[in-house]
Every structure is written in structure tokens, then in C-alpha cells.
Amino acid sequence: MTAPIPVSVLTCPQCGFQRTETMPADACQFFYECAGCGAVLRPKPGDCCVYCSYGSVKCPPMQAARPPLTSAPG
């Protein structure tokens, strides 16, 4: 199993501001205040945290839960 990617680029859906953040390794982050416009981001329905909704990489707990990639029959 590969190690989770610890950083993600969050993109604000309201203003487009982007910031690289280090994610918590063992928890989901439910709120994030945009440094660009001050909007408080919350996860979209069905997502566990703001990184899964607005980040370039899913949070470490979701990365760990992802099933391993398998080869397609060929």
C-alpha cells in the first residue's frame, strides 16, 4: 500500500482562490475558511470533508479506504 498524499490544493468554489494545505492524517476537516473571500467551506453532500469536495487530492482517510488499482483484463 502506498503512503497517503499529505497535501492538497483547496479551491474556493465562490472566488476561485487556491491554497496548498497539509491535511490532517487521521481526521476529516469539516470547515475551512477561504483566505481569499472569507467564505466558510463545508463538504458537499456525500463527501466526508472539505478536501474531498474542493481539494486536488482526497483526504488521507479516504485515500487509505480506496481499493487498490487492478489491471484490466486484456
Backbone as JSON, one array per atom type, in Angstrom:
{
  "sequence": "MTAPIPVSVLTCPQCGFQRTETMPADACQFFYECAGCGAVLRPKPGDCCVYCSYGSVKCPPMQAARPPLTSAPG",
  "N": [[0.85, -1.18, 0.0], [0.55, 2.23, -0.8], [1.8, 5.25, 0.66], [-0.36, 7.77, 2.0], [-1.06, 10.84, 0.25], [-0.03, 13.83, 1.61], [-0.7, 16.53, 1.2], [-2.92, 18.96, -0.26], [-4.44, 20.94, -2.79], [-6.66, 23.32, -2.11], [-9.53, 24.69, -3.6], [-11.49, 27.47, -3.68], [-14.95, 27.47, -4.19], [-16.4, 29.75, -4.53], [-14.83, 32.06, -5.05], [-12.59, 31.18, -6.38], [-10.05, 31.22, -5.32], [-6.96, 29.67, -4.51], [-5.19, 27.47, -2.34], [-2.46, 25.72, -1.02], [-2.62, 23.17, 1.29], [-1.73, 21.32, 4.22], [-3.06, 18.26, 5.03], [-5.02, 16.87, 7.76], [-3.83, 13.83, 9.12], [-5.34, 11.76, 10.19], [-8.02, 12.4, 10.39], [-11.1, 13.98, 9.38], [-11.7, 17.14, 7.88], [-14.13, 19.42, 8.51], [-14.8, 22.11, 8.13], [-13.58, 25.03, 6.47], [-12.01, 28.09, 6.15], [-11.92, 30.34, 3.55], [-9.09, 32.04, 2.46], [-9.16, 33.96, 0.56], [-11.78, 35.11, 0.11], [-13.14, 34.79, 2.46], [-15.23, 33.01, 2.75], [-16.86, 30.29, 4.34], [-16.11, 27.08, 3.85], [-17.84, 24.02, 3.43], [-18.25, 20.45, 3.46], [-19.45, 18.93, 0.42], [-22.66, 17.32, -0.14], [-22.46, 13.9, 0.61], [-19.7, 13.79, 0.64], [-16.89, 13.46, 2.86], [-15.35, 15.52, 3.88], [-13.89, 18.86, 3.52], [-11.64, 18.62, 1.89], [-12.17, 16.42, 0.28], [-14.25, 17.45, -1.18], [-13.36, 19.94, -2.34], [-10.66, 19.81, -2.81], [-7.5, 19.04, -4.47], [-6.67, 16.54, -4.0], [-8.01, 13.71, -2.39], [-8.85, 13.31, 1.13], [-6.52, 11.9, 3.6], [-7.76, 9.68, 5.14], [-9.72, 8.8, 3.28], [-8.11, 8.23, 1.09], [-6.76, 6.03, 2.12], [-8.86, 4.26, 2.32], [-9.52, 3.68, -0.24], [-9.92, 1.21, -2.76], [-7.34, -1.02, -3.95], [-5.67, -0.42, -7.08], [-6.36, -2.33, -9.96], [-5.34, -4.41, -12.68], [-6.82, -4.17, -15.88], [-8.62, -6.74, -17.52], [-7.04, -8.23, -20.26]],
  "CA": [[0.0, 0.0, 0.0], [1.34, 3.45, -0.85], [1.5, 6.23, 1.71], [-1.28, 8.82, 1.56], [-0.5, 12.14, -0.12], [-0.41, 14.66, 2.76], [-1.09, 17.9, 0.86], [-3.95, 19.12, -1.27], [-4.72, 22.33, -3.16], [-8.08, 23.65, -1.98], [-10.0, 25.75, -4.48], [-12.77, 28.02, -3.22], [-15.94, 27.47, -5.26], [-17.03, 31.07, -4.67], [-13.95, 33.09, -5.63], [-11.53, 30.55, -7.14], [-8.76, 31.3, -4.62], [-6.37, 28.37, -4.25], [-4.13, 27.43, -1.34], [-1.97, 24.39, -0.69], [-2.74, 22.91, 2.72], [-1.4, 19.99, 4.73], [-4.29, 17.67, 5.57], [-4.88, 16.02, 8.95], [-3.55, 12.46, 8.7], [-6.27, 10.76, 10.73], [-9.32, 13.01, 10.65], [-11.69, 14.74, 8.28], [-11.89, 18.55, 8.23], [-15.49, 19.77, 8.09], [-14.92, 23.53, 7.81], [-12.35, 25.68, 6.04], [-12.28, 29.48, 5.79], [-11.16, 30.78, 2.39], [-8.27, 33.22, 2.71], [-9.41, 34.94, -0.48], [-13.04, 35.85, 0.26], [-13.69, 34.59, 3.8], [-16.32, 32.03, 2.76], [-16.6, 29.07, 5.11], [-16.44, 25.92, 3.03], [-18.32, 22.81, 4.09], [-18.27, 19.36, 2.47], [-20.63, 18.7, -0.42], [-23.37, 16.11, 0.29], [-21.82, 12.65, 0.22], [-18.26, 13.86, 0.9], [-16.63, 13.46, 4.31], [-14.64, 16.71, 4.34], [-13.65, 19.89, 2.51], [-10.62, 18.17, 0.94], [-12.83, 15.53, -0.68], [-15.13, 18.28, -2.02], [-12.73, 21.07, -3.03], [-9.22, 19.63, -2.9], [-6.92, 18.34, -5.62], [-6.44, 15.18, -3.53], [-8.92, 13.32, -1.3], [-8.21, 13.28, 2.44], [-5.82, 10.65, 3.88], [-8.62, 8.53, 5.46], [-10.36, 8.3, 2.05], [-7.05, 7.62, 0.29], [-6.49, 4.71, 2.7], [-10.04, 3.41, 2.12], [-9.65, 3.4, -1.67], [-9.45, -0.13, -3.1], [-6.15, -0.99, -4.79], [-5.87, -0.47, -8.52], [-6.11, -3.64, -10.56], [-5.19, -4.38, -14.14], [-7.98, -4.56, -16.64], [-8.33, -7.94, -18.3], [-6.63, -7.77, -21.57]],
  "C": [[0.89, 1.24, 0.0], [0.89, 4.4, 0.26], [0.55, 7.29, 1.16], [-0.52, 10.1, 1.2], [-0.96, 13.13, 0.95], [-0.88, 16.07, 2.43], [-2.12, 17.91, -0.26], [-4.1, 20.61, -1.56], [-6.22, 22.52, -3.07], [-8.41, 24.81, -2.89], [-11.37, 26.2, -4.01], [-13.76, 28.04, -4.38], [-16.58, 28.84, -5.49], [-16.13, 32.08, -5.37], [-12.81, 32.51, -6.46], [-10.15, 30.62, -6.5], [-8.26, 29.89, -4.32], [-5.27, 28.49, -3.2], [-3.76, 25.97, -1.09], [-1.98, 24.23, 0.82], [-2.29, 21.49, 3.04], [-2.65, 19.46, 5.42], [-4.03, 16.93, 6.87], [-4.74, 14.57, 8.5], [-4.63, 11.47, 9.11], [-7.65, 11.31, 11.04], [-9.81, 13.73, 9.4], [-11.93, 16.17, 8.75], [-13.22, 19.01, 7.64], [-15.65, 21.21, 7.65], [-13.55, 24.07, 7.39], [-12.71, 27.1, 5.61], [-11.35, 29.89, 4.65], [-10.39, 32.06, 2.74], [-8.52, 34.3, 1.68], [-10.66, 35.78, -0.23], [-13.69, 35.67, 1.62], [-14.85, 33.61, 3.87], [-15.91, 30.83, 3.6], [-17.07, 27.9, 4.28], [-16.85, 24.76, 3.91], [-18.34, 21.71, 3.05], [-19.56, 19.33, 1.67], [-21.35, 17.46, 0.11], [-22.68, 14.86, -0.27], [-20.32, 12.63, 0.42], [-18.04, 13.97, 2.4], [-16.0, 14.76, 4.79], [-14.43, 17.7, 3.19], [-12.6, 19.47, 1.49], [-11.23, 17.25, -0.11], [-13.72, 16.33, -1.64], [-14.38, 19.28, -2.88], [-11.23, 20.93, -3.23], [-8.78, 18.91, -4.16], [-6.68, 16.88, -5.3], [-7.44, 14.9, -2.41], [-8.14, 13.25, 0.01], [-7.54, 11.93, 2.7], [-6.72, 9.49, 4.29], [-9.3, 7.95, 4.21], [-9.33, 7.68, 1.12], [-6.77, 6.2, 0.79], [-7.64, 3.74, 2.44], [-10.21, 2.99, 0.66], [-9.15, 1.98, -1.96], [-8.23, -0.04, -4.0], [-6.51, -1.06, -6.27], [-5.54, -1.87, -9.03], [-5.99, -3.49, -12.07], [-6.48, -4.81, -14.78], [-7.66, -5.83, -17.41], [-8.02, -7.58, -19.72], [-6.45, -8.82, -22.53]]
}
